[in-house]
Amino acid sequence: MASTHQPIEHHQQEEPQNNYGVLLNKINDLQIVELPIPTPGPGEVQVQVKATGICGSDVHLWKYGEIGIFPVTKPQLLGHESAGIVTAVAPDVTDLRVGDRVAIEAGIPCSKCNQCMSGRYHLCPTVLFKSTPPYDGLLAKYITHPSRWLHKLPENITYEQGALLEPLSVAIAAVERVGASFGRSLLITGCGPIGLMVLAVAKAIGVSPIIITDVQPSRLEYAEKMGADYTYQVNPKLSDVDIARDIRALTLDSEGVDYSLECTGIESSFRSAIMATRDAGTCCLVGVGKNDQMLPVNNFAMREVDIRGLFRYHHTYPRAISLLASGKLQVDHLITHKFDFMEAIKAFETAADYSTGAIKVQIINNN
C-alpha cells in the first residue's frame, strides 16, 4: 500500500545547518548552546527567529531564578518576544507557507477548557507560555511553533517591530483592563518598556491627561518626548502617602486620576498608585513584583476604588499589527540596543544595567 505521508515543505534556500539557543542553566548562569534543529510536528511550522526582545522577566529569571509564582526548576531557553520567517511546515498546515514572515504569540493554550472557550485563553490553566518555567523560550535560531499562534506580518512591519508586538500586546491589554478612554486621566507608574508602551497606546486613543512616574530623570525626559502630559520623579525618601498627594495635585481639583496602571511591581509604587486614584476610579497592577504585598485596604475599599490584576493578553496581536502597519503607533524608537545572536550574553548584561540607558534590547539573527 502506498504511503500517504507527505514530505515537510522546506525553505527553498539551503536547509538550516546549525541551531543555537540562549540557555539559562541556573541562576546567574546564561550560556549560548548548540541545539538540534527542530522538526515541526502536526499543526506546527519551523521558524527561523530573526529578532527577539529581552523582557524584564527574562532578566529576572536570570538573576533571581523565578518570576512571580514561577520558579526555574531546570535549564531552559529564555525569550518570548520574537518574530521570524517560516522555513518549514508540517503536511497538515495550510494557513502558512515557507517564506511567510510571522510574529510569534508565545502562549499556547489548550483551546478546550472553560477559560479558553470563554475567550480568555490567556487564563488557560494548562497554557504553555514560552520562557515561563518550566517551558523553553524562543531565543534560538530555529524553533517550532503551532501555526495557530503565529501571525503574518505585512511587508511594512520589520522583524524588529514584529518582536515588539508582544510587549505592545501587554500595553493594549492593560489599557483595556481599566477601561481607559478618550479625555479621561491616567497615571502610569514606571517608565520601563511596558510603561512607555502603555503611554504610546494611551496617547493613540486620546487618553488625557497622562501622568507618568519614575525614579530616573532620563526615562522621564524620554516619556515627555513621547507626549506624557506630566512627569513626576519619585523620591524614594518620600512616603507613599506624600507621593500620592503630589500626583493628585497634578489632577483637576486634586481629585486623583480616573485610572492608574502600576507597571513596576514595586509595593510602594502600587500603594501610591492606589492612593492617587480618584474615588470610584480603577487601579490595575501590571508589573510583576513580590508575591505578597501590603496594601492600603481601607483606603481603596472606602473610596470604592476598583483594584484589578493583569495577566498577559488575549486577542491583541491582530490589532497590534494593524496599529503598527497603519503608522498610527510608533514604538520602534524604544529599541535602543541591538546585538547579534552570538553576542546574546552581552545583550542581557546591557538590558540588566541601568547605566546603559537601555529601554528595549533586541537580539538579531541575520543568518
Secondary structure, 3 states (H helix, E strand, C coil): CCCCCCCCEECCCCCCCCEEEEEEEECCEEEEEEECCCCCCCCEEEEEEEEEECCHHHHHHHHHCEECCEECCCCEECCCEEEEEEEEECCCCCCCCCCCEEEECCEECCCCCHHHHCCCHHHCCCCEECCCCCCCCCCECEEEEEHHHEEECCCCCCHHHHHCHHHHHHHHHHHHHHCCCCCCCEEEECCCHHHHHHHHHHHHCCCCCEEEEECCHHHHHHHHHCCCCEEEECCCCCCHHHHHHHHHCCCHHHCCEEEEEECCCCHHHHHHHHHHEEEEEEEEECCCCCCCCCCCHHHHHCCCCEEEECCCCCCCHHHHHHHHHHCCCCCHHHEEEEEEHHHHHHHHHHHHCHHHCCCEEEEECCC
